[in-house]
Amino acid sequence: MTGFFMTIWQRLGIEPTNDIKEIKRAYAKQLQIYHPEEDAEGYQALREAYDRAIKLVNQRMDRSDDHMPIQTIERDEPEGQEDQEDQEEQEGDENAAVFISRLSRDAGFVFSEPELYEFGDSSESVDEFIAQAIAIYDHFPTRISRNAWIELLNSKIAWDISSKDEINRRMFEVLKDRHYLPQEVWQLLEGFFGWRHEFTAHWKEQEYAGADPFLEYYDKQLAEPGLSYEFLLGAGNIDYDRFLSCRYKGFQALFVNDLKEAGRFLEEAYGLFADDPDLLRLLGEYYLRKENEEQALQAYGRQIRVVPDEMEGYLARARILFRQGQYAQAVEDYQWVLSRVPHLMEAKLSLGHCWLKLGQEDRARTYYLEVAEQADPASLEAVQALQGLAHAHPEHVRKLYNERKAARREKFKQKFSWLQICVFVLTLLSLGWYVHSLMMETNVMKTASVTSLDQLENAPKNSHVSITLADVMDAGLGLYELQMGEMKGTTMIQERSVSEKNLQYYGFAKSYIYIGSFEGQHIVFLSEKWLGDSASLLMRPVTITGYARMLKSTDVESAVSFSLLASPAETEKPLKLYPKYIEEGPLLQNKSMVGRGNSLAFYLFLCFVTWGLRLHMKKKKASRAAYSERTSL
């Protein structure tokens, strides 16, 4: 499949038409340019465009009104007659319109009318569709052509509802082995098939359970900036997939700072094709991390030769040249960058450093002043510019310092009285808080021994109790703190049978959930110790010490209730749970809020007193200085 870089109508040199005679005349005219003996490749592309145009006209004729005579399409139409092509567009393939709308919405692509004319039906079965997909991929120029994939996806079979699931599945399997595509093609396929929602959601759920690595790769191709492919069109006869594989693996290894693997793959890719800008950029970064600046310079230099209008290579090379002391060469690169991006602070600041190193203080001062005036005063660039000015223009720095000092002094004088008032008020507040804290007793919690249901019912919320339960039954649940994934550190309740199968995800249980009997009531309790597999058959009482908490509307209630519903019923009546549960744990001595604020209030009181004394001393010192100045006159 050739000729996808221009439409068939552009190849024929005419506007889209349904007139077969006009197509033939255009074909004959173009044969004078693309002679088969002088330009075999151009002739082949022209011939394919001609055949494709004739096929499109015939397809439109098949879809048009049965009573419409063929002559109305083939003969020249008189001026003023309704354009048959406009009528065909209005009665055209509704699937194409739906496809265009969907891709425009989901993938951000917009298609022009010539593309609508060109992309027609080309496959009649799923096998043909898959075979065409493989053919597009295996021919590299069409592999990276968005139009080639659009034409394939606009086939009749792709819109056949009965074949949708099979095409979806088989196409995904094909691309698992042929997955080196530009990001815009991945987005195009995602807009049509919607694999991301269907497959990657499942992958994220099973991320740590040996999921298919291709799903992770697919998700990255859609979410992260993609590497370029178009420069490979000039690579000649190389193993494209091997190159792309090495480049991608080298990029991923560099991302995790595995320099050994990164070097192996990137250098192998360089041996296959040395003029890919993305590869040269990755090699430059690799050599910098290996502290091999000479090879990094070579990589960035080659990148500049390949893409002389891109700024990234110049900036990277200039940084290296500056570190090596080659300031004159660095100046050339930074000046080139500024000619493209005049307000780039890094380039201006670096030019100031270069001119200062070259002994050109006046030129350095110009760039330092620009940075100091344009950058945020609190930014690193502004600070470095002032440091440079201290060498290139010390008078300016001294003047700036005096101006800022005077402004701060004036501002301080204006706020001085207000500061005193604020300190006085805050000191009184902190003192009052401290005195109030001293008057309050520390609220020390004690463990209450529960021997009756009334005691448990009247126990305050979150009080610490000790209770003996009988007829203990295992609820089969555990309280876990997740060990992996996005929810790492989250506490949740899970069935122990499930958590034991995913131990690396859940870890070991922090508590085990049981149900015990107390004066005819079924009380849920969380034990830090596992009571064993025979917990449901325990005949001896179990004493648990912990905090009494409300059961209603908690995760504990919902989890236990669900577990009881799922377990075989031992009685006809459902088990009714007591409205409180016990969470085993040691007694923590906890102070009241006022008690905890005791030390904080005292600390704040000392701070405000100290601050007030300092303000008083400064004011007294300023008054003495003013008095001395007046008396000395």
C-alpha positions in Angstrom: 0.0 0.0 0.0 1.7 3.2 -1.2 0.8 6.8 -1.7 -0.7 7.4 1.7 1.1 10.7 2.2 -1.2 12.4 -0.3 -4.8 11.6 -1.1 -5.7 9.8 -4.3 -7.3 13.1 -5.7 -4.1 15.0 -5.0 -2.1 12.3 -6.8 -4.4 12.6 -9.8 -4.3 16.4 -9.6 -8.1 16.9 -9.5 -10.8 17.7 -7.0 -12.9 14.7 -5.7 -15.4 13.7 -8.4 -17.8 11.0 -9.5 -17.1 11.5 -13.1 -15.2 8.5 -14.5 -14.3 10.4 -17.7 -12.6 13.2 -15.7 -10.7 10.6 -13.6 -9.4 9.0 -16.9 -8.4 12.3 -18.4 -6.5 13.2 -15.2 -4.8 9.8 -15.2 -3.7 10.3 -18.8 -2.4 13.8 -18.0 -0.4 12.6 -15.0 1.2 9.7 -17.0 3.2 12.4 -18.8 4.8 13.2 -15.5 5.1 9.7 -13.9 6.3 7.7 -16.9 6.6 4.0 -16.0 10.1 3.7 -17.4 11.4 6.9 -15.9 9.7 6.9 -12.5 8.5 3.4 -11.7 7.6 4.2 -8.1 5.7 7.3 -9.0 3.8 5.5 -11.7 2.9 2.7 -9.3 1.5 5.3 -6.8 -0.4 7.0 -9.7 -1.9 3.7 -10.9 -3.0 2.8 -7.3 -4.6 6.2 -7.0 -6.5 5.7 -10.3 -7.7 2.2 -9.4 -8.8 3.5 -6.0 -10.7 6.4 -7.5 -12.6 4.2 -10.0 -13.4 1.8 -7.2 -14.8 4.6 -5.0 -17.0 5.8 -7.9 -18.3 2.3 -8.4 -19.0 1.9 -4.7 -21.0 5.2 -4.6 -22.9 4.0 -7.7 -23.8 0.8 -5.9 -25.1 2.8 -2.9 -27.0 5.4 -5.0 -30.6 5.2 -6.2 -31.3 2.2 -8.4 -33.1 4.5 -10.9 -30.2 6.8 -11.4 -28.7 6.3 -14.9 -24.9 5.8 -15.0 -24.6 8.4 -17.7 -25.4 11.2 -15.2 -22.2 10.3 -13.4 -19.9 9.8 -16.4 -21.0 12.6 -18.7 -19.9 16.3 -18.3 -22.7 18.1 -16.5 -24.0 21.5 -17.9 -23.5 24.6 -15.8 -26.2 25.1 -13.1 -27.1 21.4 -12.9 -27.1 20.0 -9.3 -23.7 18.6 -8.4 -24.0 14.8 -8.3 -21.1 14.6 -5.9 -22.8 16.8 -3.3 -25.8 14.5 -3.5 -23.6 11.5 -3.0 -22.0 13.1 0.1 -25.4 13.8 1.6 -26.4 10.1 1.0 -22.9 8.8 1.9 -21.8 6.2 4.3 -23.3 6.9 7.8 -20.6 4.7 9.4 -17.9 7.1 8.1 -19.7 10.0 9.7 -20.0 8.2 13.0 -16.4 7.2 12.9 -15.3 10.8 12.1 -17.4 12.1 15.0 -16.1 9.6 17.4 -12.4 10.1 16.6 -12.8 13.8 16.7 -14.2 13.6 20.2 -12.1 10.8 21.7 -8.8 11.2 20.0 -8.8 14.9 18.9 -8.5 14.2 15.2 -10.3 16.2 12.5 -10.8 14.9 9.0 -11.2 17.0 5.8 -13.5 16.2 2.9 -10.9 14.7 0.7 -10.1 12.2 3.4 -13.8 11.3 3.6 -13.7 10.6 -0.2 -10.6 8.6 0.0 -11.2 6.3 2.9 -13.6 3.7 1.7 -14.4 0.0 2.2 -11.6 -2.4 1.5 -12.1 -5.6 3.5 -15.1 -8.0 3.4 -14.1 -10.4 6.1 -12.4 -10.4 9.5 -9.4 -12.4 8.1 -9.0 -9.8 5.3 -9.2 -7.0 7.9 -6.5 -8.6 10.1 -4.3 -9.4 7.0 -4.5 -5.7 5.9 -3.6 -4.6 9.5 -0.5 -6.8 9.4 0.4 -5.5 5.9 0.1 -1.9 7.1 2.3 -2.6 10.1 4.9 -4.5 8.1 5.3 -1.7 5.6 6.9 1.0 7.7 5.8 4.2 5.8 2.2 3.1 6.0 2.7 1.9 9.6 3.3 5.4 10.8 0.6 6.9 8.5 -2.5 7.9 10.3 -4.4 7.9 7.0 -3.5 4.3 6.3 -5.1 3.2 9.6 -8.1 5.4 9.1 -8.8 3.7 5.8 -8.5 0.3 7.4 -10.9 1.2 10.2 -13.4 2.6 7.8 -13.9 -0.8 6.1 -17.3 -2.3 6.1 -16.3 -5.3 8.2 -15.0 -2.9 10.9 -18.5 -1.5 11.3 -20.3 -4.9 11.2 -21.8 -5.4 14.7 -21.6 -9.1 14.4 -17.9 -9.0 13.8 -17.0 -6.3 16.3 -16.0 -8.5 19.2 -13.9 -10.8 17.1 -12.1 -7.9 15.4 -11.6 -6.2 18.7 -10.0 -9.3 20.2 -7.9 -10.4 17.2 -6.7 -6.8 16.5 -5.5 -6.5 20.1 -3.7 -9.8 19.9 -2.0 -8.7 16.6 -0.8 -5.5 18.1 0.6 -7.3 21.2 3.3 -8.6 18.8 3.5 -5.5 16.6 3.4 -2.7 19.1 5.8 -0.1 17.8 3.5 2.6 16.6 3.4 6.4 16.9 1.3 7.9 19.7 -1.2 9.4 17.3 -1.8 6.0 15.8 -2.4 4.5 19.3 -4.8 7.3 20.1 -6.6 6.6 16.8 -7.0 2.9 17.6 -8.0 3.7 21.1 -10.7 6.1 19.8 -12.1 3.3 17.7 -11.8 0.2 19.9 -11.7 1.7 23.4 -9.2 -0.8 24.8 -7.9 1.4 27.5 -11.1 1.2 29.6 -11.7 -2.5 28.8 -8.2 -3.8 29.4 -6.0 -1.4 31.4 -8.6 -1.0 34.2 -8.2 -4.8 34.7 -4.5 -4.5 34.5 -4.4 -1.9 37.2 -6.4 -4.1 39.5 -4.0 -7.0 38.9 -0.9 -4.8 38.7 1.0 -6.8 41.3 -0.4 -10.2 40.3 1.6 -11.0 37.2 -0.5 -9.0 34.7 0.3 -8.9 31.0 3.2 -6.3 30.6 1.8 -5.2 27.2 -1.2 -3.6 29.0 1.2 -1.4 31.0 3.0 -0.6 27.8 -0.2 0.3 26.0 -1.3 2.6 28.9 2.0 4.4 28.7 1.8 5.0 25.0 -1.5 6.8 25.5 -0.6 8.7 28.7 3.0 9.7 28.2 4.7 11.8 25.4 5.7 9.5 22.6 9.0 9.1 20.8 9.2 10.2 17.2 9.0 7.8 14.2 9.0 10.0 11.1 12.8 10.3 11.0 13.1 6.5 10.4 11.7 7.1 6.9 15.2 8.0 5.9 16.8 5.0 7.7 16.9 2.8 4.6 16.6 -0.9 4.8 17.0 -1.6 8.6 15.2 -3.8 11.1 12.7 -1.1 12.2 11.2 -3.2 15.1 14.7 -4.0 16.4 15.7 -0.4 16.4 12.4 0.7 18.1 12.7 -2.1 20.6 16.2 -1.1 21.6 15.4 2.6 21.7 12.3 2.0 23.9 14.1 -0.4 26.3 17.0 2.0 26.5 14.7 4.8 27.4 12.9 2.8 30.1 16.3 1.7 31.6 17.5 5.3 31.6 14.3 6.3 33.3 15.1 4.0 36.3 18.8 4.9 36.0 19.9 1.4 35.0 22.9 2.7 33.1 24.3 -0.7 32.1 21.1 -1.8 30.4 20.5 1.7 29.0 23.9 1.8 27.4 23.6 -1.6 25.9 20.2 -1.0 24.2 20.9 2.7 23.1 24.2 1.8 21.5 22.7 -1.1 19.7 20.0 1.2 18.3 22.6 3.7 17.3 24.4 1.0 15.4 21.2 0.4 13.4 20.4 4.0 12.7 22.4 7.0 13.9 20.2 9.9 12.9 17.2 9.6 15.1 16.9 12.8 17.2 15.2 11.1 20.2 17.9 8.4 20.3 20.6 11.0 20.2 19.0 12.9 23.0 18.8 9.8 25.1 22.4 8.9 24.3 23.5 12.4 25.3 21.7 12.0 28.7 23.2 8.5 29.1 26.8 9.7 28.5 26.2 12.7 30.9 25.2 10.3 33.7 28.3 8.2 32.9 30.3 11.4 33.2 31.6 11.0 29.6 31.1 14.6 28.4 33.0 14.2 25.2 30.7 11.5 23.9 27.7 13.5 25.2 28.9 16.5 23.1 29.2 14.3 20.0 25.6 13.0 20.6 24.2 16.5 21.0 26.2 17.8 18.1 24.8 15.1 15.8 21.3 15.9 17.1 21.8 19.5 16.1 22.9 18.5 12.6 19.8 16.3 12.2 17.3 18.8 13.6 19.0 22.2 13.4 15.9 24.2 14.3 15.2 22.5 17.7 16.5 24.3 20.8 17.0 21.3 23.1 20.3 20.1 21.6 21.8 23.6 21.7 21.0 24.0 25.4 22.4 20.7 26.4 25.6 21.3 24.4 26.0 24.8 25.8 25.8 23.5 29.4 28.5 21.0 28.8 30.7 23.5 27.0 30.4 25.9 30.0 31.4 23.2 32.5 34.4 22.4 30.3 35.5 26.1 30.3 34.8 26.5 26.5 33.0 29.8 27.2 33.2 31.2 23.7 31.6 28.2 22.1 28.9 28.1 24.8 28.2 31.8 24.0 27.4 30.9 20.4 24.9 28.2 21.5 23.2 30.4 24.1 22.9 33.3 21.6 21.3 30.9 19.1 18.8 29.8 21.7 18.0 33.5 22.7 17.4 34.3 19.0 14.6 31.7 19.1 13.3 32.2 22.7 14.3 35.8 23.7 12.9 35.6 27.2 14.5 32.3 28.3 16.1 33.2 31.7 18.5 30.2 31.7 20.1 31.4 28.5 20.4 35.0 29.6 21.8 34.1 33.0 24.3 31.6 31.4 25.4 34.2 28.9 26.1 36.6 31.8 28.3 33.8 33.4 30.1 33.2 30.1 30.9 36.8 29.4 32.1 37.3 33.0 34.4 34.3 32.6 35.7 35.8 29.3 36.4 39.1 31.1 33.6 41.0 29.4 32.1 42.6 32.5 30.0 45.1 30.5 28.3 42.4 28.5 27.8 40.3 31.6 26.3 43.2 33.4 23.7 43.7 30.6 22.4 40.1 30.9 22.6 40.1 34.7 20.5 43.3 34.9 17.9 41.9 32.5 17.5 38.7 34.7 17.4 40.7 37.9 14.7 43.0 36.6 12.6 40.3 34.8 12.8 37.3 37.1 10.9 36.8 40.4 13.0 38.4 43.1 12.7 35.2 45.2 13.7 32.9 42.3 17.1 31.2 42.0 17.8 33.0 38.7 17.4 36.4 40.4 19.7 35.4 43.3 22.3 34.1 40.9 22.0 37.3 38.8 22.7 39.4 41.9 25.7 37.3 42.7 27.0 37.8 39.2 26.4 41.5 39.5 28.4 41.6 42.7 31.4 40.7 40.5 30.5 42.6 37.3 28.8 45.6 38.8 29.3 45.9 42.5 28.1 49.5 42.7 24.7 48.5 41.5 24.4 45.7 44.1 25.5 48.1 46.9 22.9 50.7 45.8 20.2 48.0 45.5 21.0 46.7 48.9 20.9 50.2 50.5 17.5 50.9 48.8 16.0 47.7 50.1 17.4 48.2 53.5 15.9 51.6 53.7 12.5 50.4 52.5 12.5 47.6 55.1 13.4 50.1 57.9 10.6 52.5 56.8 8.1 49.6 56.7 9.2 48.5 60.1 8.7 51.9 61.6 5.2 52.1 60.2 4.3 48.8 61.7 6.2 49.1 65.0 3.4 50.3 67.1 1.0 47.7 65.7 3.5 45.0 66.5 3.7 46.1 70.1 -0.1 46.0 70.4 -0.3 42.6 68.8 2.4 41.2 71.0 0.7 42.5 74.1 -2.7 41.0 73.2 -1.2 37.6 72.2 0.8 37.6 75.4 -2.4 38.1 77.5 -4.2 35.4 75.5 -1.4 32.8 75.9 -1.1 33.6 79.6 -4.9 33.2 80.1 -4.8 29.9 78.3 -1.9 28.7 80.4 -3.6 29.6 83.6 -6.8 27.9 82.5 -4.8 24.8 81.6 -3.2 24.6 85.0 -6.7 24.8 86.6 -7.9 21.8 84.6 -7.0 18.3 85.8 -5.6 15.8 83.4 -8.2 13.5 82.1 -6.7 10.0 82.7 -8.6 7.1 81.3 -9.0 3.9 83.4 -9.9 0.4 82.4 -13.4 -0.5 83.6 -14.2 -4.2 84.3 -17.6 -5.0 82.7 -19.6 -7.7 84.5 -23.1 -6.8 83.3 -24.8 -5.7 80.2 -25.9 -2.4 81.9 -22.3 -1.5 82.6 -21.4 -2.1 78.9 -24.4 -0.1 77.7 -23.6 2.8 80.0 -19.9 2.8 79.3 -18.9 6.1 77.5 -17.9 5.9 73.8 -14.3 4.8 73.3 -14.0 3.9 77.0 -11.4 1.2 77.9 -13.1 -2.0 79.2 -12.3 -5.5 80.1 -15.0 -8.1 79.3 -15.3 -11.9 79.3 -17.2 -13.5 76.4 -18.4 -17.0 75.8 -19.4 -19.1 72.7 -16.8 -17.4 70.5 -17.5 -17.7 66.8 -15.0 -16.9 64.0 -16.3 -14.3 61.5 -13.6 -15.2 59.0 -12.5 -11.6 58.7 -9.3 -9.6 59.4 -8.3 -6.0 59.6 -5.4 -5.3 57.2 -3.1 -2.4 56.3 -2.5 -2.6 52.5 1.2 -3.1 51.6 1.2 -2.3 47.9 -0.6 -0.4 45.2 -2.1 3.1 45.1 -4.0 2.4 48.4 -0.8 1.4 50.3 -1.1 2.2 54.0 -4.9 2.2 53.9 -6.7 0.1 56.6 -9.5 -2.2 55.4 -11.5 -5.3 56.4 -11.2 -8.4 54.2 -12.0 -12.1 54.3 -9.0 -14.0 55.4 -9.4 -16.6 52.7 -9.0 -13.8 50.1 -6.1 -12.0 51.9 -4.1 -15.3 52.3 -4.1 -15.7 48.5 -2.8 -12.1 48.0 -0.4 -11.9 50.9 2.0 -9.5 49.2 -0.9 -7.1 48.7 -2.6 -7.4 52.1 0.2 -8.6 54.4 -0.6 -10.1 57.8 -3.8 -9.2 59.7 -3.5 -6.5 62.4 -6.6 -7.9 64.1 -9.0 -10.9 63.7 -12.7 -10.4 64.0 -14.8 -12.7 66.2 -18.3 -12.8 67.7 -18.9 -13.7 71.4 -21.8 -14.1 73.7 -22.5 -12.0 76.8 -25.7 -12.2 78.7 -27.6 -13.4 75.7 -26.2 -10.7 73.4 -23.8 -11.2 70.5 -20.9 -8.9 70.7 -18.3 -8.3 67.9 -14.7 -8.0 69.1 -11.4 -7.5 67.3 -8.6 -9.6 68.7 -5.0 -8.8 68.0 -4.2 -12.5 68.6 -5.5 -15.3 66.4 -7.6 -17.7 68.5 -7.0 -20.6 66.1 -9.1 -22.6 63.6 -11.2 -24.0 66.4 -12.4 -20.6 67.6 -16.0 -21.5 66.8 -15.8 -24.5 69.1 -14.1 -22.8 72.1 -15.7 -23.9 75.4 -13.6 -21.8 77.6 -14.4 -18.1 78.1 -12.3 -15.5 76.3 -11.4 -12.3 78.1 -10.6 -9.2 75.9 -9.4 -5.8 77.0 -9.9 -2.9 74.7 -11.9 0.1 73.6 -15.7 0.0 73.4 -16.9 1.6 70.2 -20.2 2.1 68.5 -20.9 -0.6 65.8 -23.6 1.2 63.9 -22.7 2.6 60.4 -19.1 1.3 60.6 -17.0 -0.9 58.3 -17.0 -3.5 61.0 -20.8 -3.7 61.1 -21.1 -3.9 57.3 -18.3 -6.5 56.9 -19.6 -8.8 59.8 -23.2 -8.5 58.6 -22.2 -9.5 55.0 -20.1 -12.4 56.4 -23.0 -13.7 58.4 -25.4 -13.5 55.4 -22.9 -15.5 53.3 -22.3 -18.1 56.0 -24.7 -21.1 56.5 -27.4 -20.2 59.0 -27.2 -22.2 62.2 -30.6 -20.9 63.5 -33.8 -19.9 61.8 -33.5 -16.3 63.1 -30.7 -14.1 61.8 -28.0 -13.3 64.4 -28.6 -9.9 66.0 -25.5 -7.9 66.8 -25.1 -5.8 70.0 -24.7 -2.0 69.1 -21.2 -1.8 70.5 -18.1 -3.8 69.6 -14.7 -4.1 71.4 -11.4 -3.4 69.7 -8.6 -5.0 71.7 -5.7 -2.7 72.6 -3.6 -1.4 75.5 -4.8 1.6 77.5 -3.3 4.8 76.2 -3.0 7.6 78.8 -4.6 10.5 77.0 -4.8 14.1 78.2 -7.7 16.4 77.6 -7.4 19.1 74.9 -6.9 21.7 77.6 -4.2 19.6 79.3 -2.4 19.1 76.0 -2.5 22.8 75.5 -0.8 23.4 78.8 2.8 23.2 77.6 1.9 24.8 74.2 0.4 27.8 76.0 3.4 28.2 78.3 5.8 28.0 75.3 3.7 30.6 73.4 3.7 32.8 76.5 7.5 32.8 76.7 7.8 33.5 72.9 5.5 36.5 73.1 7.2 37.8 76.2 10.6 37.5 74.5 9.3 39.1 71.3 7.9 42.0 73.3 11.2 42.5 75.2 13.1 42.6 71.9 10.7 45.1 70.4 11.0 47.2 73.5 14.8 47.1 73.4 14.9 48.0 69.7 12.6 51.0 70.3 14.7 52.1 73.2 17.9 51.8 71.2 16.3 53.7 68.3 15.2 56.5 70.7 18.8 56.7 72.2 20.2 56.9 68.6 17.8 59.7 67.7 18.5 61.5 70.9 22.3 61.3 70.3 21.8 62.5 66.8 19.8 65.6 68.0 22.3 66.4 70.8 25.3 66.1 68.5 24.0 68.8 66.1 
